[in-house]
Amino acid sequence: MTVGPTVRRRRLGSELRRLRESQSIKLEEVAERIGVATSTLSRIETGKSPTRPANLSMMLELYGVDDPAQRQVLQDMARDGHRKGWWPIWDGVLPTGFSIYVGLEAEACSLRVYQSQVVHGLLQTADYARAVMTAVRRRQTPAEIDRLVSLRLQRQEALFKTDPLDLWLILDEAVLRRMTVRSAMMRAQLEHLYEASQFPNITLQVLSFGSALHPGLGGSFTIIEFPELFDAEVVYTEGVTGQAYMEEREREVRERSEAFDLLRAAALPPADSARLIKAMSEASQESA
């Protein structure tokens, strides 16, 4: 699998942070020495922004990196981090910061997702996606919504390529019950979920109303895993205040992983979940 620019930036940022800390130099001090804002340097170290060659050279001088081979590796990583993926063409309509998630998802090997409000974007039909985004992004024009739907459908290609993304999705039953409207759109979405649950790389579970209090009450979250073990997992959450990425705080990442395991144990088994979704789809058809 080719390593993309998002992962390259994360690897470089992680190494730069390690080098800085090994020299016991504060982030603010480095930012002042190379002439950038502390927030900019923080984004470089977390892989959210690329770094300029001149700034990289100054950082390597500060950190005492004088081995030519090591410097070349880091310079190559910085250059690759400037490459463009397929997703920047959508920047004009993407919510602020969401392009980072799209890049991480595009380079991931697996996602573990808990959704409490809506169907996850990778399993949404076009009509359902349009309805959700129209309700949420009320200031965007129909043309902009159409572009966001097109992006969502392009993201879904990762599930059906030769080396597909593995998706383990747990849906709160409320997500399905919110869809039980006499609508062809809703029936189509339920049918799509059932069909998706039959794919070998997709595991779908429903967390029923009958379950006890659970660790997903804090809201939806996604755990992003990458092909190489040394690329740390990232936990992604979003809400009305924006997106959050947890990767440096290992305790929080571990807590979300443990929470997902508890949710997986509490949810209906995949076969029972598929039967429930199919029954809801058939009931919706009969009542139409």
JOSULHU-V732631 format. One record per backbone hydrogen bond with DSSP energy under -0.5 kcal/mol. NH is the residue of the N-H (numbers start at 1). CO is the residue of the C=O. Records with the same first field share a line. If there is no record, write none. Layout:
# JOSULHU-V732631
NH = CO ; CO
This chain:
# JOSULHU-V732631
4 = 2
8 = 4
9 = 5
10 = 6
11 = 7
12 = 8
13 = 9
14 = 10
15 = 11
16 = 12
17 = 13
18 = 14
19 = 15
20 = 16
21 = 17
22 = 18
23 = 19 ; 20
24 = 21
25 = 20
30 = 26
31 = 27
32 = 28
33 = 29
34 = 30
35 = 31
36 = 31
41 = 37
42 = 38
43 = 39
44 = 40
45 = 41
46 = 42
47 = 44
48 = 43
49 = 43
56 = 52
57 = 53
58 = 54
59 = 55
60 = 56
61 = 57
62 = 58
63 = 59
64 = 61
65 = 60
66 = 64
68 = 66
71 = 67
72 = 68
73 = 69
74 = 70
75 = 71
76 = 72
77 = 73
78 = 74
79 = 75
80 = 76
81 = 77
82 = 78 ; 79
83 = 80
89 = 86
90 = 87
91 = 88
93 = 90
94 = 90
98 = 95
100 = 97
101 = 97
102 = 98
103 = 99
104 = 100
105 = 101
106 = 102
107 = 103 ; 104
108 = 105
109 = 225
110 = 225
111 = 166
112 = 223
113 = 168
114 = 221
115 = 170
123 = 120
124 = 121
129 = 125
130 = 126
131 = 127
132 = 128
133 = 129
134 = 130
135 = 131
136 = 132
137 = 133
138 = 136
140 = 137
145 = 141
146 = 142
147 = 143
148 = 144
149 = 145
150 = 146
151 = 147
152 = 148
153 = 149
154 = 150
155 = 151
156 = 152
157 = 154
158 = 155
159 = 156
160 = 157
164 = 161 ; 162
165 = 158
166 = 109
167 = 201
168 = 111
169 = 167 ; 203
170 = 113
171 = 169 ; 205
172 = 115
173 = 207
175 = 172
176 = 172
177 = 173
178 = 174
179 = 176
180 = 177
181 = 179
183 = 181
187 = 183
188 = 184
189 = 185
190 = 186
191 = 187
192 = 188
193 = 189
194 = 190
195 = 191
196 = 192
197 = 193
198 = 195
199 = 196
202 = 199
203 = 167
204 = 202
205 = 169
207 = 171
208 = 206
211 = 208
217 = 214
218 = 215
219 = 216
221 = 114
222 = 236
223 = 112
224 = 222 ; 234
225 = 110 ; 223
226 = 231
227 = 107
231 = 228
232 = 230
234 = 224
235 = 246
236 = 222 ; 234
237 = 244
239 = 242
242 = 239
244 = 237
246 = 235
247 = 245
250 = 248
252 = 249
253 = 249
254 = 250
255 = 251
256 = 252
257 = 253
258 = 254
259 = 255
260 = 256
261 = 257
262 = 258
263 = 259
264 = 260
265 = 261
266 = 262
267 = 263
268 = 206
273 = 269
274 = 270
275 = 271
276 = 272
277 = 273
278 = 274
279 = 275
280 = 276
281 = 277
282 = 278
283 = 279
284 = 280
285 = 281
286 = 282
287 = 283
288 = 284 ; 285
